[in-house]
């Protein structure tokens, strides 16, 4: 799903319904035409042509004759099997068990087979299918199913005794939100079953990314990550998973976010599992963390907010969300309430203790659906309490640039129709927030209520 598609959901229901009826009619006409044109050609298609033939996934079992092949250091697998699933909306994955060899610089993965001679297909190992902008930044790997012929299979230069997982940190992974929803959570879902006995072959590798998430990577694998794009030799493995498993289109989602948050808590040695429990005689104060931003969507009157919160009984901390995940995880975990304007910094709510409160300040611009999808709904699955504060026109810095009768205020949908870039340039890149403290205190009061026993 592209950003244009996602933001389209943020606007009026009436416009969506009108567009749906028009799209349905157009699709019906196109479908009829396609059926008429292609009917003579319908029939069985080649099994390995995944992009054309698969709707619900692929399973192949290839019996490999090992006679005459040199002995391998790891236990021989008499049957080479390849299972590919392209039925998920967000990610494609292939699991290979048997003789699998990879040459990184050419992005080629060879699978020994006793049939399907020289068949091949492609896969991008990044969990954001459907978003062209993201996927254009991801290396394409070609899986070649090679008939059992030693002269075709490349010779092993380095043999490994543990499985491998191939994935990319291209796409939008430099953004903290996308790092978690597109890579970290799917990587956890894919690799946790190996108990650390797995090697990560990372494509589009950036040293600052692997450094930022080193604690998580080291917890999931006992081995150094391999920058597979730079490997000019052939690595051989007893099994391999290409791509990361993401079962659902929900953001920041895993079947048990409680398990994932426990994994993070253990990985970063976080002390608090539960938030403070207040009562009328409590001496200890609830800790409130305000996410500071410098370039855009910044609080321009943060001092006023701090003073108001302190007067209500909070201990207040103001901090930017740096790339030092050990520091940030411990800072967030030490707090009971997290406040921030919609943005990647709110992703760090994953480190809040159980029943922590997150307050998302939603900028002006009809982005309620996006705010809910990215942080509102995921926070509830994490066992957190979610509050939302939508700013009005007079709390937005846009009022200093546009008159109230401008389409920016009157009709944000008209801006959205110009595309994601146009929308982002105004509502996300040019907008700061000056909170109406009197009105915002109602939300702070609600947060305190949620922390009371």
C-alpha positions in Angstrom: 0.0 0.0 0.0 1.5 3.4 -1.0 1.3 6.5 1.0 -1.1 8.0 -1.6 -3.5 5.0 -0.9 -3.1 5.3 2.8 -3.9 9.0 3.0 -6.8 8.6 0.7 -8.4 6.6 3.6 -8.1 9.7 5.9 -10.7 11.7 4.1 -14.4 11.9 3.6 -16.5 8.7 3.5 -18.7 10.2 0.8 -15.7 10.7 -1.6 -14.5 7.2 -0.9 -17.9 5.6 -1.7 -18.2 7.6 -4.9 -14.7 6.4 -6.0 -15.4 2.8 -5.0 -18.5 2.6 -7.3 -16.6 4.2 -10.2 -13.7 1.8 -9.7 -16.0 -1.2 -9.4 -17.7 -0.3 -12.7 -14.3 0.2 -14.5 -12.9 -3.1 -13.1 -16.0 -5.0 -14.2 -15.5 -3.8 -17.8 -11.8 -4.5 -17.8 -12.4 -8.0 -16.4 -14.9 -8.8 -19.1 -12.5 -7.7 -21.8 -9.6 -9.7 -20.3 -11.7 -12.9 -20.1 -12.7 -12.5 -23.8 -9.1 -11.9 -24.9 -7.3 -14.5 -22.9 -9.8 -17.4 -22.7 -8.1 -19.4 -25.5 -4.9 -19.3 -23.5 -6.2 -20.4 -20.1 -4.6 -23.6 -18.8 -1.8 -25.0 -16.7 1.1 -22.6 -16.2 4.8 -23.4 -15.3 5.0 -24.2 -11.6 7.9 -21.8 -10.9 6.5 -18.7 -12.6 5.3 -17.4 -9.2 4.4 -13.9 -10.3 2.0 -15.2 -12.9 0.6 -18.3 -11.4 0.4 -17.9 -7.7 -2.5 -16.5 -5.7 -2.2 -18.5 -2.5 1.4 -19.6 -2.4 3.6 -22.4 -3.8 5.0 -25.7 -2.5 7.6 -27.6 -4.4 9.3 -30.8 -3.2 12.4 -31.5 -5.3 14.1 -34.9 -4.7 17.9 -34.4 -5.2 20.2 -37.2 -6.3 23.4 -36.7 -4.4 25.3 -39.4 -6.2 28.7 -38.3 -7.4 28.6 -34.9 -5.5 31.4 -34.1 -3.1 30.6 -34.6 0.6 29.3 -31.6 2.5 30.6 -30.8 6.0 27.0 -30.5 7.3 24.5 -33.3 7.3 23.2 -34.1 3.9 19.5 -33.5 3.3 18.3 -36.1 0.8 15.3 -34.0 -0.3 15.6 -30.5 -1.4 12.4 -28.6 -0.8 11.4 -25.1 -1.8 8.3 -23.5 -0.3 7.3 -20.0 -1.5 4.4 -17.9 -0.2 3.3 -14.9 -2.1 -0.2 -14.9 -0.7 0.5 -12.3 1.9 -0.3 -8.7 1.1 2.8 -7.3 2.7 5.7 -9.8 2.1 6.9 -12.6 -0.1 8.9 -15.4 1.5 10.7 -18.5 0.3 11.9 -21.4 2.5 14.5 -23.7 1.2 15.8 -26.9 2.8 18.6 -28.8 1.2 21.5 -27.8 -1.0 21.2 -24.0 -1.2 24.0 -21.7 -2.4 24.2 -17.9 -2.6 26.5 -15.5 -4.4 25.8 -12.0 -3.0 27.4 -9.7 -5.5 25.2 -11.2 -8.2 22.1 -11.6 -6.0 21.7 -15.2 -7.1 20.5 -18.1 -5.0 20.9 -21.6 -6.4 18.7 -24.5 -5.3 19.6 -28.0 -6.4 16.7 -29.9 -8.0 16.1 -33.1 -9.8 13.5 -31.5 -12.0 12.3 -28.0 -13.1 15.5 -27.6 -15.0 17.0 -24.1 -14.8 13.7 -22.5 -13.7 14.0 -19.2 -11.9 12.0 -16.4 -10.2 12.6 -13.2 -8.3 11.9 -12.0 -4.8 12.5 -8.7 -2.9 13.2 -9.5 0.8 11.5 -6.5 2.4 8.1 -6.5 4.0 6.3 -3.7 2.3 4.9 -5.2 -0.9 2.7 -2.8 -2.9 4.7 0.3 -2.1 6.7 0.9 -5.2 8.7 3.8 -3.7 10.0 1.5 -1.0 10.5 -1.6 -3.1 12.5 0.3 -5.7 15.1 0.7 -3.0 15.3 -3.0 -2.3 17.7 -5.5 -4.0 16.1 -8.1 -6.1 17.3 -11.7 -5.6 16.9 -14.4 -8.2 16.3 -17.9 -7.1 17.5 -20.5 -9.7 16.2 -24.0 -9.4 19.1 -26.0 -11.1 18.8 -29.6 -12.2 21.3 -31.7 -10.3 24.3 -31.0 -12.5 27.6 -30.2 -10.7 28.8 -28.1 -13.6 25.9 -25.7 -13.3 25.8 -25.4 -9.5 28.5 -23.0 -8.3 31.2 -24.4 -6.1 31.0 -23.7 -2.4 33.7 -21.3 -1.1 32.3 -21.2 2.4 30.1 -23.7 4.0 27.9 -23.0 7.0 26.3 -25.4 9.5 23.3 -23.2 10.5 20.3 -21.8 8.5 20.3 -18.4 6.9 17.8 -15.6 6.7 18.1 -13.2 3.8 16.5 -9.7 4.2 16.9 -6.1 3.1 17.2 -3.0 5.2 16.5 -0.8 2.1 13.1 0.7 1.5 12.1 3.1 4.3 14.1 1.3 7.0 16.1 4.4 7.9 12.9 5.7 9.5 12.4 4.4 13.0 8.8 3.5 12.5 9.5 1.6 9.3 12.6 0.0 10.9 10.3 -1.7 13.4 7.2 -2.4 11.3 9.0 -3.4 8.1 12.1 -5.2 9.5 12.5 -5.7 13.2 9.1 -7.2 14.0 9.0 -9.4 10.8 12.6 -10.5 11.6 11.6 -11.5 15.1 8.6 -13.4 13.6 10.8 -15.2 11.1 13.9 -16.0 13.1 12.9 -16.5 16.8 12.3 -20.2 16.2 16.0 -20.7 15.6 17.0 -19.8 19.1 20.0 -17.8 17.9 21.3 -20.6 15.6 20.9 -18.6 12.4 22.9 -16.3 10.3 21.6 -13.0 8.9 22.4 -12.2 5.3 21.7 -8.5 5.1 21.1 -6.7 1.8 21.3 -2.9 1.3 23.2 -2.9 4.6 23.9 0.4 6.3 26.4 0.4 9.2 24.5 3.0 11.2 21.3 0.8 10.9 23.0 -2.4 12.1 24.8 -0.4 14.8 21.5 1.1 16.0 19.8 -2.3 16.3 22.8 -4.3 17.2 21.3 -5.4 20.6 18.2 -6.9 18.8 20.3 -8.5 16.0 22.6 -10.1 18.6 19.7 -11.4 20.6 18.2 -13.1 17.5 21.5 -14.5 16.1 24.7 -15.6 17.8 26.6 -14.8 14.6 27.9 -11.6 13.0 25.6 -10.3 10.2 26.9 -10.8 6.7 26.8 -7.9 4.2 25.7 -10.2 1.4 25.8 -7.6 -1.3 29.5 -7.4 -0.9 30.2 -11.2 -0.8 31.9 -12.2 -4.1 32.2 -15.8 -2.9 29.6 -18.6 -2.8 28.1 -19.3 0.6 26.5 -22.7 1.1 23.8 -23.4 3.7 21.7 -26.4 4.8 18.6 -24.2 4.7 17.5 -20.7 4.0 14.6 -18.3 4.4 14.5 -15.5 1.8 12.3 -12.6 2.9 10.7 -11.7 6.2 7.3 -13.0 7.4 4.6 -10.4 7.9 1.2 -12.0 8.1 -0.9 -8.9 8.3 -1.2 -5.4 6.8 -1.5 -3.9 10.3 1.4 -1.7 11.3 3.6 -2.5 14.3 1.8 -5.9 14.4 2.7 -9.4 15.5 0.4 -12.2 16.6 1.5 -11.6 20.2 2.8 -8.1 20.7 3.1 -9.0 24.4 5.8 -11.6 23.5 7.6 -9.1 21.3 7.6 -6.4 24.0 8.9 -9.0 26.5 11.6 -9.8 24.0 12.6 -6.1 23.8 12.5 -5.8 27.6 14.9 -8.7 28.0 17.1 -7.6 25.1 17.7 -4.1 26.5 17.5 -5.3 30.2 14.6 -2.9 31.0 13.6 -2.8 34.6 9.9 -1.9 34.5 7.2 -4.3 33.4 4.3 -2.2 34.8 3.5 1.5 35.2 3.1 3.2 38.5 -0.2 2.7 40.3 -1.4 5.9 41.7 -3.9 6.5 44.5 -5.0 9.5 46.5 -2.2 9.0 49.0 0.6 8.5 46.5 3.8 10.4 47.1 5.6 9.1 44.0 4.9 11.1 40.9 4.0 9.7 37.4 6.8 10.3 34.9 5.8 12.0 31.7 8.1 12.0 28.6 7.6 14.7 26.0 9.2 13.9 22.6 11.1 16.9 21.3 11.4 17.5 17.6 13.6 20.1 16.0 12.8 20.3 12.2 9.1 19.9 11.9 6.0 19.0 13.9 7.7 20.6 16.9 6.1 21.9 20.1 6.7 25.7 20.0 5.5 26.2 23.6 6.9 23.2 25.3 7.9 25.2 28.4 4.2 26.1 28.9 3.2 22.4 28.6 5.9 21.3 31.0 4.8 23.9 33.6 1.2 22.8 33.3 2.0 19.1 33.6 4.3 19.7 36.7 1.5 21.7 38.4 -0.8 18.7 37.8 1.7 16.4 39.6 3.8 14.9 36.8 7.5 14.6 36.8 8.3 15.8 33.3 11.2 14.9 31.0 11.7 16.5 27.5 14.0 14.6 25.1 14.7 14.0 21.5 14.6 10.4 20.2 18.2 9.6 19.3 19.6 6.6 17.5 21.0 5.3 20.8 18.4 2.6 21.3 19.9 1.4 24.6 19.5 4.9 26.1 16.1 5.6 24.5 14.6 2.2 25.5 15.6 2.8 29.1 14.4 6.4 29.1 11.0 5.5 27.7 10.7 2.4 30.0 11.3 4.7 33.0 8.2 6.7 32.2 4.5 6.2 32.6 3.2 8.6 29.9 4.6 9.3 26.5 3.6 12.4 24.5 4.5 13.3 20.9 3.3 14.8 17.7 2.5 12.2 15.0 5.9 10.9 13.8 8.4 8.1 14.0 9.5 9.0 17.5 6.2 7.6 18.8 7.3 4.1 17.7 9.4 4.0 20.9 6.1 3.4 22.8 7.2 -0.3 22.4 9.4 0.3 25.4 6.7 1.6 27.7 5.8 -0.5 30.7 2.5 -2.5 30.6 -0.5 -0.1 30.9 1.6 2.9 30.0 -0.2 5.8 28.4 0.5 7.3 25.0 -0.8 10.6 24.0 -0.6 11.2 20.2 -0.9 14.9 19.2 -2.5 14.8 15.7 -1.5 17.7 13.4 -4.1 19.5 11.4 -4.8 18.0 8.0 -7.4 15.2 8.2 -4.8 12.6 9.1 -6.9 10.8 11.8 -6.9 7.5 9.9 -3.1 7.5 9.5 -2.7 8.4 13.2 -4.9 5.6 14.3 -3.4 3.0 11.9 0.2 3.8 12.7 0.0 4.3 16.5 -3.5 4.2 17.8 -4.5 0.6 17.1 -1.0 -0.8 17.5 -0.7 0.7 21.0 -3.8 -1.1 22.2 -2.4 -4.4 21.0 0.7 -3.7 23.1 -1.3 -3.4 26.3 -1.0 0.4 26.4 -3.6 3.1 27.0 -4.1 5.4 24.0 -5.2 9.0 24.1 -5.5 11.3 21.1 -5.4 15.1 20.9 -6.4 16.7 17.6 -5.1 20.2 17.2 -7.3 23.0 15.8 -6.4 25.6 13.2 -5.2 28.1 15.8 -2.8 25.6 17.3 -1.1 25.0 13.9 1.8 27.1 12.6 0.1 26.9 9.2 -2.2 29.7 10.3 0.9 32.0 9.9 1.3 31.0 6.3 -2.3 30.6 5.0 -5.5 32.5 5.5 -8.3 30.5 7.2 -10.3 30.4 4.0 -7.4 28.8 2.1 -7.9 25.2 0.8 -5.2 24.1 3.2 -7.7 24.7 6.0 -11.0 24.4 4.2 -10.3 21.3 2.1 -7.2 19.2 2.9 -8.6 16.5 0.6 -7.9 18.8 -2.4 -4.2 18.9 -1.3 -4.1 15.1 -0.8 -5.4 14.6 -4.4 -2.2 16.2 -5.6 -0.3 13.2 -4.2 1.7 12.2 -1.2 4.6 14.6 -1.8 2.2 17.6 -2.0 0.4 16.6 1.2 3.6 15.8 3.1 5.3 19.1 2.1 2.5 21.1 3.8 1.0 19.1 6.7 4.0 17.1 7.8 7.1 19.1 6.7 5.9 22.7 7.3 3.7 22.3 10.4 4.6 23.0 14.0 2.3 22.9 17.0 1.5 25.4 19.7 -0.8 23.6 22.1 -3.7 25.3 23.8 -2.5 24.5 27.3 -5.9 25.0 28.9 -7.5 22.6 26.5 -4.6 20.1 26.6 -4.8 19.9 30.4 -8.0 17.9 30.0 -6.0 15.2 28.1 -3.3 15.2 30.8 -6.0 14.9 33.5 -7.4 11.8 31.7 -3.9 10.3 31.5 -3.6 10.7 35.3 -7.0 9.0 35.8 -5.8 6.0 33.7 -2.8 5.6 36.1 -5.0 5.4 39.2 -5.7 2.1 40.7 
